[in-house]
Amino acid sequence: MRSPIRRRWMTAVVVVATALGLSACGSGTDTAAGAGTGAAPAAGDVRKVQHELGSTDVPVAPKRVVSVSVTLTGHLLALEAPLVASQATAPGPFTDGNGFFKQWGDVATQRGVQVVYQGFEADIEKVIAAKPDLIIGSASGADSTSKVYDRLKNIAPTLLFRHDNATWQELTTKLGAALGLEANAAKVVSAYDKRVTEVKDKIKRPEQDIVVLRDNNTDIPVFTETSAQGAVLTALGFKIHPIDSSLAAASTAEGGARTDIVSLKQENVVKAIGDSSVFFVGHSADQIAATQAKPLWKDLAAVADKRVHDLGLDSFRIDYFSASSIVDRIEKEFAG
């Protein structure tokens, strides 16, 4: 049975899609070349798009987009892009039976999006079989396809974007511009921002700063205010507690140093977090309970005062769908 939160954002997706008045297959026409003149783009029309691997000519109105980044797939679905297939991971806590992230798996199924391959090693033959006229992929993270970019671009025009250095709104806007779906991106972001303002005005936030984190048992990734998770919470009026640089070292990622995550050692958890409230990213309730029971964690003021909060399993990868779920959870937990 679907939870009330899940039903709520699913309804919100339908409302936004209806408001856009665009179909998945025809959504590129209105914002492509010729928009405003009443003329549809001619076959073969292209636009030049800048991305992490350079500049690529892409169809003005693509009809068969294939995503080779499960992380970017959620953004493409929110844009109503003509997505026919996507890379997936193995089924697990964050994903459904197809290996699609749970926050948008139902939407992908409803739209007939197929699994092009599972896992993080690109299956070139299966991408060819999907007959894309545009390939969208990642230049960062586990689903990066930078190493096989030359092979992908020989199949169809290919665009690779980083997803570790931008908010979901920035990434959705960038993808919207690349696909000629600028209007879709603007309307989705606007609808979300309106919802954030509504919730921000009626919740009662804790007096303390907050720390947003995961517990990996060995290290503790802490999400900074520049992270996608941090951006959702700061927009709602929460203040992210800065981690003292002497207690944490900046994480690294492909393409350079990251500012969205810092890595904290377990032995420094009390010093680093102090009196802050704690928000867990991508953990089950049992995992959060187990972490709080650890010797060092039991000394945290947030644990003693019951100021530990769950952002949900779907908060690990942020897109329109998961960000909306977080906002719903915050509204429910911090109702004034």
Secondary structure, DSSP 8 states (H G I E B T S, - for coil): ---HHHHHHHHHHHHHHHHHT--TTTTTTTTSTTTTTT----TT-EEEEEETTEEEEEESS-S-EEES-HHHHHHHHHTT--EEEEEE--SBTTB-TTS-BHHHHHHHHHTT-EEEEESSS--HHHHHHT--SEEEEESSSTTB-GGGHHHHHTTS-EEEE-SSSS-HHHHHHHHHHHHT-HHHHHHHHHHHHHHHHHHHTTB---SS-EEEE---SSEEEEE-TTSHHHHHHHHTT--B----TTTEEEEEETTEEEEEEEEEEGGGHHHHHTT-EEEESS--HHHHHHHHTSTTGGG-HHHHTT-EEE--GGGSS-SHHHHHHHHHHHHHHTB-
